[in-house]
């Protein structure tokens, strides 16, 4: 089963980030790694992300100096170990079978 690296840039999305991460954790396709790249958030996004890291070993969190969306995505790509990459914005959500259907 191929691994999917889900890359989520995080920047000042405290209202959305928990639901976003939860939607990835609940995927029916389980061979995933979730890469959160905090892009210098000034709200509680980083604190929320750290709590998720403690709850699920598939989640990795990296902090970057604010460089924008593309820089955060590129930082995630550099750290990804999956055969496939999936980019998800931090205010979007996945239906439970999204990754399974995508891999098939």
C-alpha positions as CSV (number, residue, x, y, z in Angstrom):
1,X,0.0,0.0,0.0
2,X,1.6,3.3,-1.1
3,X,1.9,6.1,1.4
4,X,0.2,9.4,0.8
5,X,1.8,12.6,2.2
6,X,-0.8,15.2,2.9
7,X,0.8,18.6,3.1
8,X,-1.2,21.3,4.9
9,X,0.3,24.9,5.1
10,X,-0.9,26.6,8.3
11,X,-1.2,30.3,8.7
12,X,-3.7,32.0,11.0
13,X,-6.5,29.5,10.6
14,X,-7.4,28.8,14.2
15,X,-11.1,28.7,13.3
16,X,-10.6,25.9,10.7
17,X,-7.5,23.9,11.4
18,X,-8.9,21.3,13.8
19,X,-11.7,20.4,11.4
20,X,-9.2,20.2,8.5
21,X,-6.8,17.9,10.4
22,X,-9.7,15.8,11.7
23,X,-11.0,15.2,8.2
24,X,-7.5,13.9,7.2
25,X,-7.2,11.7,10.3
26,X,-10.6,10.1,9.5
27,X,-9.6,8.9,6.0
28,X,-10.5,5.4,5.1
29,X,-7.1,5.2,3.5
30,X,-4.8,4.8,6.5
31,X,-1.2,4.8,5.1
32,X,-0.8,8.5,5.3
33,X,1.5,11.0,6.8
34,X,0.1,14.5,7.6
35,X,2.7,17.3,7.3
36,X,1.6,20.5,8.9
37,X,3.8,23.5,8.0
38,X,3.2,26.5,10.3
39,X,4.1,29.5,8.2
40,X,4.6,31.9,11.2
41,X,1.1,32.0,12.5
42,X,0.3,34.8,15.0
43,X,-2.9,33.3,16.3
44,X,-3.4,30.0,18.2
45,X,-3.0,27.8,15.0
46,X,0.4,26.5,16.1
47,X,-0.9,25.6,19.6
48,X,-3.9,23.7,18.0
49,X,-1.6,21.9,15.6
50,X,0.7,20.8,18.5
51,X,-2.3,19.2,20.3
52,X,-3.0,17.2,17.1
53,X,0.6,16.0,16.9
54,X,0.2,14.6,20.4
55,X,-3.0,12.7,19.4
56,X,-1.9,11.1,16.2
57,X,1.6,9.7,15.4
58,X,1.0,10.2,11.6
59,X,1.1,14.0,12.1
60,X,4.4,15.9,11.7
61,X,4.6,19.6,12.5
62,X,7.3,21.9,11.1
63,X,7.7,25.7,11.8
64,X,8.9,28.1,9.1
65,X,9.5,31.8,9.0
66,X,6.5,33.4,7.2
67,X,7.3,33.0,3.5
68,X,3.8,32.5,2.0
69,X,1.8,29.6,0.8
70,X,4.2,28.3,-1.9
71,X,7.2,28.4,0.5
72,X,5.2,26.4,3.1
73,X,4.1,23.9,0.5
74,X,7.7,23.5,-0.7
75,X,8.9,23.0,2.8
76,X,6.3,20.2,3.1
77,X,7.5,18.6,-0.1
78,X,11.1,18.5,1.2
79,X,10.0,16.6,4.3
80,X,7.5,14.2,2.6
81,X,8.2,10.5,2.5
82,X,5.1,9.3,0.6
83,X,4.9,8.0,-2.9
84,X,2.0,10.4,-3.5
85,X,1.6,14.1,-2.5
86,X,-1.8,15.6,-1.7
87,X,-2.0,19.3,-1.0
88,X,-4.8,20.5,1.3
89,X,-5.5,24.1,2.3
90,X,-5.9,24.6,6.0
91,X,-9.5,25.8,5.7
92,X,-10.7,22.9,3.5
93,X,-11.9,19.5,4.5
94,X,-11.9,16.0,2.9
95,X,-14.7,13.5,2.8
96,X,-13.7,10.2,4.4
97,X,-12.9,8.3,1.3
98,X,-11.1,11.1,-0.6
99,X,-7.6,9.6,-0.4
100,X,-8.7,6.0,-1.0
101,X,-10.5,7.0,-4.2
102,X,-7.6,9.2,-5.3
103,X,-5.1,6.4,-4.9
104,X,-7.3,3.9,-6.7
